[in-house]
Amino acid sequence: MAIAVALTTQCVYCIEIHRKSALEAGASEEELTETVHVAAALRAGAAITHRTHLLEP
């Protein structure tokens, strides 16, 4: 949920912090990708643009 909010508000710092926490908690890339789609439904295309911050290696 925190990642979806960060994507929706387009905060690159929040995206990175919550991405790291989610990965440490065992989130999969599939789950992170699903989160992008949830955020996109809430804020249209802006979340898709910022997904690169979430999914970078």
PQR file of N, CA, C, O and H, with PARSE charges and radii, in Angstrom:
ATOM      1  N   MET A   1       0.831  -1.183   0.000 -0.4000 1.5000
ATOM      2  CA  MET A   1       0.000   0.000   0.000 -0.0000 2.0000
ATOM      3  C   MET A   1       0.881   1.254   0.000  0.5500 1.7000
ATOM      4  O   MET A   1       0.588   2.224  -0.700 -0.5500 1.4000
ATOM      5  N   ALA A   2       1.952   1.229   0.782 -0.4000 1.5000
ATOM      6  CA  ALA A   2       2.836   2.398   0.838 -0.0000 2.0000
ATOM      7  C   ALA A   2       3.438   2.691  -0.529  0.5500 1.7000
ATOM      8  O   ALA A   2       3.598   3.853  -0.904 -0.5500 1.4000
ATOM      9  H   ALA A   2       2.190   0.441   1.350  0.4000 1.0000
ATOM     10  N   ILE A   3       3.772   1.647  -1.270 -0.4000 1.5000
ATOM     11  CA  ILE A   3       4.328   1.852  -2.613 -0.0000 2.0000
ATOM     12  C   ILE A   3       3.279   2.459  -3.534  0.5500 1.7000
ATOM     13  O   ILE A   3       3.584   3.369  -4.304 -0.5500 1.4000
ATOM     14  H   ILE A   3       3.643   0.703  -0.965  0.4000 1.0000
ATOM     15  N   ALA A   4       2.063   1.972  -3.463 -0.4000 1.5000
ATOM     16  CA  ALA A   4       0.996   2.528  -4.301 -0.0000 2.0000
ATOM     17  C   ALA A   4       0.781   4.012  -4.007  0.5500 1.7000
ATOM     18  O   ALA A   4       0.589   4.806  -4.927 -0.5500 1.4000
ATOM     19  H   ALA A   4       1.815   1.233  -2.837  0.4000 1.0000
ATOM     20  N   VAL A   5       0.812   4.379  -2.745 -0.4000 1.5000
ATOM     21  CA  VAL A   5       0.669   5.789  -2.378 -0.0000 2.0000
ATOM     22  C   VAL A   5       1.863   6.590  -2.899  0.5500 1.7000
ATOM     23  O   VAL A   5       1.690   7.678  -3.447 -0.5500 1.4000
ATOM     24  H   VAL A   5       0.968   3.733  -1.997  0.4000 1.0000
ATOM     25  N   ALA A   6       3.068   6.056  -2.730 -0.4000 1.5000
ATOM     26  CA  ALA A   6       4.266   6.759  -3.203 -0.0000 2.0000
ATOM     27  C   ALA A   6       4.236   6.943  -4.720  0.5500 1.7000
ATOM     28  O   ALA A   6       4.623   7.997  -5.225 -0.5500 1.4000
ATOM     29  H   ALA A   6       3.209   5.171  -2.285  0.4000 1.0000
ATOM     30  N   LEU A   7       3.782   5.931  -5.440 -0.4000 1.5000
ATOM     31  CA  LEU A   7       3.659   6.058  -6.892 -0.0000 2.0000
ATOM     32  C   LEU A   7       2.607   7.093  -7.255  0.5500 1.7000
ATOM     33  O   LEU A   7       2.788   7.860  -8.201 -0.5500 1.4000
ATOM     34  H   LEU A   7       3.467   5.075  -5.029  0.4000 1.0000
ATOM     35  N   THR A   8       1.523   7.121  -6.520 -0.4000 1.5000
ATOM     36  CA  THR A   8       0.440   8.056  -6.796 -0.0000 2.0000
ATOM     37  C   THR A   8       0.867   9.492  -6.510  0.5500 1.7000
ATOM     38  O   THR A   8       0.507  10.406  -7.252 -0.5500 1.4000
ATOM     39  H   THR A   8       1.376   6.498  -5.752  0.4000 1.0000
ATOM     40  N   THR A   9       1.631   9.696  -5.438 -0.4000 1.5000
ATOM     41  CA  THR A   9       2.093  11.049  -5.115 -0.0000 2.0000
ATOM     42  C   THR A   9       3.358  11.412  -5.880  0.5500 1.7000
ATOM     43  O   THR A   9       3.799  12.561  -5.849 -0.5500 1.4000
ATOM     44  H   THR A   9       1.923   8.953  -4.835  0.4000 1.0000
ATOM     45  N   GLN A  10       3.945  10.429  -6.568 -0.4000 1.5000
ATOM     46  CA  GLN A  10       5.129  10.613  -7.411 -0.0000 2.0000
ATOM     47  C   GLN A  10       6.353  11.060  -6.618  0.5500 1.7000
ATOM     48  O   GLN A  10       7.147  11.873  -7.090 -0.5500 1.4000
ATOM     49  H   GLN A  10       3.587   9.495  -6.593  0.4000 1.0000
ATOM     50  N   CYS A  11       6.494  10.530  -5.425 -0.4000 1.5000
ATOM     51  CA  CYS A  11       7.649  10.843  -4.588 -0.0000 2.0000
ATOM     52  C   CYS A  11       8.733   9.787  -4.817  0.5500 1.7000
ATOM     53  O   CYS A  11       8.628   8.667  -4.319 -0.5500 1.4000
ATOM     54  H   CYS A  11       5.848   9.869  -5.041  0.4000 1.0000
ATOM     55  N   VAL A  12       9.774  10.149  -5.573 -0.4000 1.5000
ATOM     56  CA  VAL A  12      10.807   9.162  -5.911 -0.0000 2.0000
ATOM     57  C   VAL A  12      11.551   8.662  -4.675  0.5500 1.7000
ATOM     58  O   VAL A  12      11.990   7.512  -4.647 -0.5500 1.4000
ATOM     59  H   VAL A  12       9.859  11.059  -5.978  0.4000 1.0000
ATOM     60  N   TYR A  13      11.696   9.488  -3.674 -0.4000 1.5000
ATOM     61  CA  TYR A  13      12.375   9.077  -2.442 -0.0000 2.0000
ATOM     62  C   TYR A  13      11.519   8.060  -1.685  0.5500 1.7000
ATOM     63  O   TYR A  13      12.030   7.056  -1.190 -0.5500 1.4000
ATOM     64  H   TYR A  13      11.339  10.422  -3.697  0.4000 1.0000
ATOM     65  N   CYS A  14      10.222   8.325  -1.601 -0.4000 1.5000
ATOM     66  CA  CYS A  14       9.307   7.385  -0.935 -0.0000 2.0000
ATOM     67  C   CYS A  14       9.245   6.063  -1.690  0.5500 1.7000
ATOM     68  O   CYS A  14       9.228   4.995  -1.079 -0.5500 1.4000
ATOM     69  H   CYS A  14       9.806   9.141  -2.004  0.4000 1.0000
ATOM     70  N   ILE A  15       9.210   6.134  -3.013 -0.4000 1.5000
ATOM     71  CA  ILE A  15       9.183   4.917  -3.827 -0.0000 2.0000
ATOM     72  C   ILE A  15      10.389   4.051  -3.478  0.5500 1.7000
ATOM     73  O   ILE A  15      10.246   2.851  -3.243 -0.5500 1.4000
ATOM     74  H   ILE A  15       9.224   7.002  -3.509  0.4000 1.0000
ATOM     75  N   GLU A  16      11.555   4.643  -3.443 -0.4000 1.5000
ATOM     76  CA  GLU A  16      12.781   3.887  -3.168 -0.0000 2.0000
ATOM     77  C   GLU A  16      12.777   3.295  -1.760  0.5500 1.7000
ATOM     78  O   GLU A  16      13.126   2.128  -1.581 -0.5500 1.4000
ATOM     79  H   GLU A  16      11.671   5.617  -3.634  0.4000 1.0000
ATOM     80  N   ILE A  17      12.396   4.067  -0.785 -0.4000 1.5000
ATOM     81  CA  ILE A  17      12.365   3.593   0.606 -0.0000 2.0000
ATOM     82  C   ILE A  17      11.389   2.424   0.749  0.5500 1.7000
ATOM     83  O   ILE A  17      11.718   1.401   1.348 -0.5500 1.4000
ATOM     84  H   ILE A  17      12.113   5.015  -0.930  0.4000 1.0000
ATOM     85  N   HIS A  18      10.190   2.586   0.195 -0.4000 1.5000
ATOM     86  CA  HIS A  18       9.182   1.541   0.331 -0.0000 2.0000
ATOM     87  C   HIS A  18       9.501   0.327  -0.542  0.5500 1.7000
ATOM     88  O   HIS A  18       9.146  -0.797  -0.188 -0.5500 1.4000
ATOM     89  H   HIS A  18       9.923   3.418  -0.292  0.4000 1.0000
ATOM     90  N   ARG A  19      10.165   0.545  -1.675 -0.4000 1.5000
ATOM     91  CA  ARG A  19      10.605  -0.568  -2.521 -0.0000 2.0000
ATOM     92  C   ARG A  19      11.586  -1.447  -1.763  0.5500 1.7000
ATOM     93  O   ARG A  19      11.454  -2.670  -1.747 -0.5500 1.4000
ATOM     94  H   ARG A  19      10.453   1.459  -1.962  0.4000 1.0000
ATOM     95  N   LYS A  20      12.560  -0.821  -1.141 -0.4000 1.5000
ATOM     96  CA  LYS A  20      13.550  -1.577  -0.364 -0.0000 2.0000
ATOM     97  C   LYS A  20      12.882  -2.346   0.773  0.5500 1.7000
ATOM     98  O   LYS A  20      13.197  -3.513   1.009 -0.5500 1.4000
ATOM     99  H   LYS A  20      12.667   0.173  -1.154  0.4000 1.0000
ATOM    100  N   SER A  21      11.968  -1.695   1.470 -0.4000 1.5000
ATOM    101  CA  SER A  21      11.266  -2.365   2.571 -0.0000 2.0000
ATOM    102  C   SER A  21      10.444  -3.546   2.066  0.5500 1.7000
ATOM    103  O   SER A  21      10.428  -4.608   2.687 -0.5500 1.4000
ATOM    104  H   SER A  21      11.712  -0.747   1.278  0.4000 1.0000
ATOM    105  N   ALA A  22       9.769  -3.360   0.951 -0.4000 1.5000
ATOM    106  CA  ALA A  22       8.944  -4.433   0.388 -0.0000 2.0000
ATOM    107  C   ALA A  22       9.805  -5.621  -0.029  0.5500 1.7000
ATOM    108  O   ALA A  22       9.443  -6.771   0.220 -0.5500 1.4000
ATOM    109  H   ALA A  22       9.782  -2.497   0.445  0.4000 1.0000
ATOM    110  N   LEU A  23      10.937  -5.347  -0.659 -0.4000 1.5000
ATOM    111  CA  LEU A  23      11.827  -6.436  -1.074 -0.0000 2.0000
ATOM    112  C   LEU A  23      12.392  -7.172   0.139  0.5500 1.7000
ATOM    113  O   LEU A  23      12.504  -8.397   0.127 -0.5500 1.4000
ATOM    114  H   LEU A  23      11.231  -4.412  -0.860  0.4000 1.0000
ATOM    115  N   GLU A  24      12.742  -6.433   1.174 -0.4000 1.5000
ATOM    116  CA  GLU A  24      13.244  -7.057   2.407 -0.0000 2.0000
ATOM    117  C   GLU A  24      12.166  -7.921   3.061  0.5500 1.7000
ATOM    118  O   GLU A  24      12.471  -8.920   3.712 -0.5500 1.4000
ATOM    119  H   GLU A  24      12.651  -5.437   1.184  0.4000 1.0000
ATOM    120  N   ALA A  25      10.909  -7.529   2.883 -0.4000 1.5000
ATOM    121  CA  ALA A  25       9.798  -8.292   3.456 -0.0000 2.0000
ATOM    122  C   ALA A  25       9.399  -9.476   2.579  0.5500 1.7000
ATOM    123  O   ALA A  25       8.523 -10.262   2.939 -0.5500 1.4000
ATOM    124  H   ALA A  25      10.661  -6.717   2.354  0.4000 1.0000
ATOM    125  N   GLY A  26      10.053  -9.593   1.423 -0.4000 1.5000
ATOM    126  CA  GLY A  26       9.804 -10.743   0.557 -0.0000 2.0000
ATOM    127  C   GLY A  26       8.876 -10.503  -0.616  0.5500 1.7000
ATOM    128  O   GLY A  26       8.418 -11.461  -1.239 -0.5500 1.4000
ATOM    129  H   GLY A  26      10.764  -8.955   1.130  0.4000 1.0000
ATOM    130  N   ALA A  27       8.588  -9.257  -0.933 -0.4000 1.5000
ATOM    131  CA  ALA A  27       7.722  -8.963  -2.081 -0.0000 2.0000
ATOM    132  C   ALA A  27       8.404  -9.408  -3.372  0.5500 1.7000
ATOM    133  O   ALA A  27       9.617  -9.275  -3.535 -0.5500 1.4000
ATOM    134  H   ALA A  27       8.960  -8.479  -0.428  0.4000 1.0000
ATOM    135  N   SER A  28       7.601  -9.934  -4.274 -0.4000 1.5000
ATOM    136  CA  SER A  28       8.122 -10.385  -5.564 -0.0000 2.0000
ATOM    137  C   SER A  28       8.025  -9.253  -6.591  0.5500 1.7000
ATOM    138  O   SER A  28       7.327  -8.262  -6.377 -0.5500 1.4000
ATOM    139  H   SER A  28       6.616 -10.042  -4.142  0.4000 1.0000
ATOM    140  N   GLU A  29       8.735  -9.420  -7.703 -0.4000 1.5000
ATOM    141  CA  GLU A  29       8.648  -8.436  -8.780 -0.0000 2.0000
ATOM    142  C   GLU A  29       7.220  -8.393  -9.326  0.5500 1.7000
ATOM    143  O   GLU A  29       6.732  -7.332  -9.715 -0.5500 1.4000
ATOM    144  H   GLU A  29       9.302 -10.225  -7.876  0.4000 1.0000
ATOM    145  N   GLU A  30       6.559  -9.541  -9.353 -0.4000 1.5000
ATOM    146  CA  GLU A  30       5.168  -9.599  -9.808 -0.0000 2.0000
ATOM    147  C   GLU A  30       4.271  -8.748  -8.897  0.5500 1.7000
ATOM    148  O   GLU A  30       3.396  -8.033  -9.386 -0.5500 1.4000
ATOM    149  H   GLU A  30       6.956 -10.403  -9.037  0.4000 1.0000
ATOM    150  N   GLU A  31       4.482  -8.820  -7.595 -0.4000 1.5000
ATOM    151  CA  GLU A  31       3.690  -8.018  -6.662 -0.0000 2.0000
ATOM    152  C   GLU A  31       3.966  -6.534  -6.828  0.5500 1.7000
ATOM    153  O   GLU A  31       3.053  -5.712  -6.751 -0.5500 1.4000
ATOM    154  H   GLU A  31       5.193  -9.400  -7.198  0.4000 1.0000
ATOM    155  N   LEU A  32       5.235  -6.191  -7.056 -0.4000 1.5000
ATOM    156  CA  LEU A  32       5.572  -4.782  -7.275 -0.0000 2.0000
ATOM    157  C   LEU A  32       4.919  -4.276  -8.559  0.5500 1.7000
ATOM    158  O   LEU A  32       4.419  -3.152  -8.612 -0.5500 1.4000
ATOM    159  H   LEU A  32       5.977  -6.859  -7.118  0.4000 1.0000
ATOM    160  N   THR A  33       4.928  -5.110  -9.585 -0.4000 1.5000
ATOM    161  CA  THR A  33       4.295  -4.733 -10.850 -0.0000 2.0000
ATOM    162  C   THR A  33       2.794  -4.565 -10.681  0.5500 1.7000
ATOM    163  O   THR A  33       2.209  -3.638 -11.241 -0.5500 1.4000
ATOM    164  H   THR A  33       5.333  -6.023  -9.542  0.4000 1.0000
ATOM    165  N   GLU A  34       2.173  -5.435  -9.927 -0.4000 1.5000
ATOM    166  CA  GLU A  34       0.736  -5.310  -9.666 -0.0000 2.0000
ATOM    167  C   GLU A  34       0.434  -3.999  -8.945  0.5500 1.7000
ATOM    168  O   GLU A  34      -0.585  -3.359  -9.202 -0.5500 1.4000
ATOM    169  H   GLU A  34       2.648  -6.188  -9.472  0.4000 1.0000
ATOM    170  N   THR A  35       1.327  -3.611  -8.046 -0.4000 1.5000
ATOM    171  CA  THR A  35       1.158  -2.355  -7.321 -0.0000 2.0000
ATOM    172  C   THR A  35       1.185  -1.163  -8.269  0.5500 1.7000
ATOM    173  O   THR A  35       0.442  -0.199  -8.085 -0.5500 1.4000
ATOM    174  H   THR A  35       2.156  -4.131  -7.838  0.4000 1.0000
ATOM    175  N   VAL A  36       2.045  -1.230  -9.282 -0.4000 1.5000
ATOM    176  CA  VAL A  36       2.084  -0.171 -10.293 -0.0000 2.0000
ATOM    177  C   VAL A  36       0.718  -0.035 -10.964  0.5500 1.7000
ATOM    178  O   VAL A  36       0.243   1.076 -11.197 -0.5500 1.4000
ATOM    179  H   VAL A  36       2.649  -2.013  -9.431  0.4000 1.0000
ATOM    180  N   HIS A  37       0.102  -1.150 -11.268 -0.4000 1.5000
ATOM    181  CA  HIS A  37      -1.191  -1.121 -11.943 -0.0000 2.0000
ATOM    182  C   HIS A  37      -2.297  -0.578 -11.037  0.5500 1.7000
ATOM    183  O   HIS A  37      -3.196   0.122 -11.503 -0.5500 1.4000
ATOM    184  H   HIS A  37       0.488  -2.053 -11.079  0.4000 1.0000
ATOM    185  N   VAL A  38      -2.230  -0.896  -9.763 -0.4000 1.5000
ATOM    186  CA  VAL A  38      -3.205  -0.344  -8.809 -0.0000 2.0000
ATOM    187  C   VAL A  38      -3.042   1.175  -8.742  0.5500 1.7000
ATOM    188  O   VAL A  38      -4.024   1.917  -8.796 -0.5500 1.4000
ATOM    189  H   VAL A  38      -1.500  -1.465  -9.384  0.4000 1.0000
ATOM    190  N   ALA A  39      -1.804   1.625  -8.625 -0.4000 1.5000
ATOM    191  CA  ALA A  39      -1.556   3.071  -8.566 -0.0000 2.0000
ATOM    192  C   ALA A  39      -1.968   3.743  -9.874  0.5500 1.7000
ATOM    193  O   ALA A  39      -2.485   4.861  -9.864 -0.5500 1.4000
ATOM    194  H   ALA A  39      -1.007   1.023  -8.581  0.4000 1.0000
ATOM    195  N   ALA A  40      -1.742   3.070 -10.986 -0.4000 1.5000
ATOM    196  CA  ALA A  40      -2.123   3.635 -12.285 -0.0000 2.0000
ATOM    197  C   ALA A  40      -3.630   3.830 -12.365  0.5500 1.7000
ATOM    198  O   ALA A  40      -4.109   4.810 -12.936 -0.5500 1.4000
ATOM    199  H   ALA A  40      -1.322   2.162 -10.993  0.4000 1.0000
ATOM    200  N   ALA A  41      -4.365   2.902 -11.796 -0.4000 1.5000
ATOM    201  CA  ALA A  41      -5.815   3.039 -11.788 -0.0000 2.0000
ATOM    202  C   ALA A  41      -6.240   4.251 -10.970  0.5500 1.7000
ATOM    203  O   ALA A  41      -7.276   4.859 -11.237 -0.5500 1.4000
ATOM    204  H   ALA A  41      -3.976   2.107 -11.331  0.4000 1.0000
ATOM    205  N   LEU A  42      -5.434   4.596  -9.972 -0.4000 1.5000
ATOM    206  CA  LEU A  42      -5.751   5.745  -9.121 -0.0000 2.0000
ATOM    207  C   LEU A  42      -5.274   7.060  -9.717  0.5500 1.7000
ATOM    208  O   LEU A  42      -5.884   8.105  -9.488 -0.5500 1.4000
ATOM    209  H   LEU A  42      -4.592   4.101  -9.755  0.4000 1.0000
ATOM    210  N   ARG A  43      -4.188   7.016 -10.478 -0.4000 1.5000
ATOM    211  CA  ARG A  43      -3.631   8.265 -10.993 -0.0000 2.0000
ATOM    212  C   ARG A  43      -3.248   8.181 -12.459  0.5500 1.7000
ATOM    213  O   ARG A  43      -2.348   8.895 -12.900 -0.5500 1.4000
ATOM    214  H   ARG A  43      -3.692   6.167 -10.664  0.4000 1.0000
ATOM    215  N   ALA A  44      -3.878   7.367 -13.184 -0.4000 1.5000
ATOM    216  CA  ALA A  44      -3.671   7.251 -14.627 -0.0000 2.0000
ATOM    217  C   ALA A  44      -2.198   7.040 -14.972  0.5500 1.7000
ATOM    218  O   ALA A  44      -1.524   6.250 -14.310 -0.5500 1.4000
ATOM    219  H   ALA A  44      -4.609   6.787 -12.825  0.4000 1.0000
ATOM    220  N   GLY A  45      -1.697   7.710 -15.967 -0.4000 1.5000
ATOM    221  CA  GLY A  45      -0.380   7.414 -16.518 -0.0000 2.0000
ATOM    222  C   GLY A  45       0.827   7.840 -15.704  0.5500 1.7000
ATOM    223  O   GLY A  45       1.921   7.326 -15.938 -0.5500 1.4000
ATOM    224  H   GLY A  45      -2.245   8.352 -16.505  0.4000 1.0000
ATOM    225  N   ALA A  46       0.681   8.743 -14.774 -0.4000 1.5000
ATOM    226  CA  ALA A  46       1.840   9.234 -14.025 -0.0000 2.0000
ATOM    227  C   ALA A  46       2.536   8.118 -13.259  0.5500 1.7000
ATOM    228  O   ALA A  46       3.764   8.107 -13.172 -0.5500 1.4000
ATOM    229  H   ALA A  46      -0.208   9.160 -14.584  0.4000 1.0000
ATOM    230  N   ALA A  47       1.791   7.197 -12.713 -0.4000 1.5000
ATOM    231  CA  ALA A  47       2.389   6.096 -11.967 -0.0000 2.0000
ATOM    232  C   ALA A  47       3.215   5.199 -12.884  0.5500 1.7000
ATOM    233  O   ALA A  47       4.251   4.682 -12.467 -0.5500 1.4000
ATOM    234  H   ALA A  47       0.793   7.205 -12.783  0.4000 1.0000
ATOM    235  N   ILE A  48       2.776   5.008 -14.115 -0.4000 1.5000
ATOM    236  CA  ILE A  48       3.530   4.190 -15.068 -0.0000 2.0000
ATOM    237  C   ILE A  48       4.887   4.835 -15.335  0.5500 1.7000
ATOM    238  O   ILE A  48       5.897   4.137 -15.418 -0.5500 1.4000
ATOM    239  H   ILE A  48       1.934   5.428 -14.454  0.4000 1.0000
ATOM    240  N   THR A  49       4.919   6.142 -15.468 -0.4000 1.5000
ATOM    241  CA  THR A  49       6.175   6.852 -15.698 -0.0000 2.0000
ATOM    242  C   THR A  49       7.144   6.656 -14.536  0.5500 1.7000
ATOM    243  O   THR A  49       8.342   6.482 -14.758 -0.5500 1.4000
ATOM    244  H   THR A  49       4.098   6.709 -15.400  0.4000 1.0000
ATOM    245  N   HIS A  50       6.652   6.682 -13.316 -0.4000 1.5000
ATOM    246  CA  HIS A  50       7.505   6.578 -12.132 -0.0000 2.0000
ATOM    247  C   HIS A  50       7.809   5.140 -11.731  0.5500 1.7000
ATOM    248  O   HIS A  50       8.548   4.927 -10.770 -0.5500 1.4000
ATOM    249  H   HIS A  50       5.678   6.824 -13.136  0.4000 1.0000
ATOM    250  N   ARG A  51       7.266   4.143 -12.432 -0.4000 1.5000
ATOM    251  CA  ARG A  51       7.511   2.746 -12.088 -0.0000 2.0000
ATOM    252  C   ARG A  51       8.987   2.386 -12.218  0.5500 1.7000
ATOM    253  O   ARG A  51       9.452   1.433 -11.592 -0.5500 1.4000
ATOM    254  H   ARG A  51       6.665   4.316 -13.213  0.4000 1.0000
ATOM    255  N   THR A  52       9.725   3.142 -13.027 -0.4000 1.5000
ATOM    256  CA  THR A  52      11.145   2.840 -13.191 -0.0000 2.0000
ATOM    257  C   THR A  52      11.902   2.957 -11.876  0.5500 1.7000
ATOM    258  O   THR A  52      12.898   2.262 -11.675 -0.5500 1.4000
ATOM    259  H   THR A  52       9.347   3.916 -13.536  0.4000 1.0000
ATOM    260  N   HIS A  53      11.452   3.813 -10.991 -0.4000 1.5000
ATOM    261  CA  HIS A  53      12.093   3.957  -9.687 -0.0000 2.0000
ATOM    262  C   HIS A  53      11.798   2.754  -8.800  0.5500 1.7000
ATOM    263  O   HIS A  53      12.611   2.386  -7.952 -0.5500 1.4000
ATOM    264  H   HIS A  53      10.643   4.378 -11.155  0.4000 1.0000
ATOM    265  N   LEU A  54      10.652   2.153  -8.996 -0.4000 1.5000
ATOM    266  CA  LEU A  54      10.248   0.994  -8.199 -0.0000 2.0000
ATOM    267  C   LEU A  54      10.950  -0.279  -8.654  0.5500 1.7000
ATOM    268  O   LEU A  54      11.349  -1.098  -7.826 -0.5500 1.4000
ATOM    269  H   LEU A  54       9.992   2.452  -9.685  0.4000 1.0000
ATOM    270  N   LEU A  55      11.100  -0.449  -9.953 -0.4000 1.5000
ATOM    271  CA  LEU A  55      11.563  -1.712 -10.503 -0.0000 2.0000
ATOM    272  C   LEU A  55      13.032  -1.739 -10.879  0.5500 1.7000
ATOM    273  O   LEU A  55      13.490  -2.716 -11.472 -0.5500 1.4000
ATOM    274  H   LEU A  55      10.775   0.216 -10.625  0.4000 1.0000
ATOM    275  N   GLU A  56      13.783  -0.701 -10.555 -0.4000 1.5000
ATOM    276  CA  GLU A  56      15.199  -0.725 -10.913 -0.0000 2.0000
ATOM    277  C   GLU A  56      15.945  -1.748 -10.052  0.5500 1.7000
ATOM    278  O   GLU A  56      15.586  -1.982  -8.898 -0.5500 1.4000
ATOM    279  H   GLU A  56      13.411   0.093 -10.074  0.4000 1.0000
ATOM    280  N   PRO A  57      16.979  -2.346 -10.624 -0.5600 1.5000
ATOM    281  CA  PRO A  57      17.717  -3.400  -9.908  0.2800 2.0000
ATOM    282  C   PRO A  57      18.457  -2.903  -8.686  0.5500 1.7000
ATOM    283  O   PRO A  57      19.113  -3.686  -8.000 -0.5500 1.4000
TER
END
